[in-house]
């Protein structure tokens, strides 16, 4: 192998980690933006972090540059961008208003933010511990990037509608706790890892992607929140549907077993 080929391989190997670094940078910027009350910019930064995180692993697999270092770096980046950053953004935006409440209620805001952060850490640790065991098609528990997108989507939508953070503080508290609980739940979520970017796709799929971008561009704050809120709810919905099917199957078996 000649020296130019070695340099090329090193450059390709660096590519997925550059995406991970970009995701980490966006998450850190979201924290900085939130401390200066730029909540719309903070929300957009975390959405950008999500897209960069979505592509880093896929680029590594496409270029055959996956590594243990990349996996660990990605996990640490996710903890900052989708664990710490969203919790601090929602606290700076609305949850700090609970500080004016009497007694234990004054601690609800930062406790909810901590709960979300801890849930994200537990979710990532569980994923890392079971990465070779669980199905590639489904996630166990709401993925932290999707939870972060749903949370900042809520903030972005409220900010866009000029709703007072103090007026929606209770709603923000509930959303934060629910998303944290979904991350550590046993609900299953489609991972979309079976989508191969190197494969050919039907024209209708490409058309659907284009239409999706058009719809999002019409009203980004509300569409982002709606899309990721629906994804967050898909876990409990899938669980309920499967539970009903199992009960229906048991009922059918019991009827058939009767003389």
Beta strands, then each sheet from edge to edge (+ up, - down):
strand 1: 138-140
strand 2: 188-190
sheet 1: 1+ 2-
end
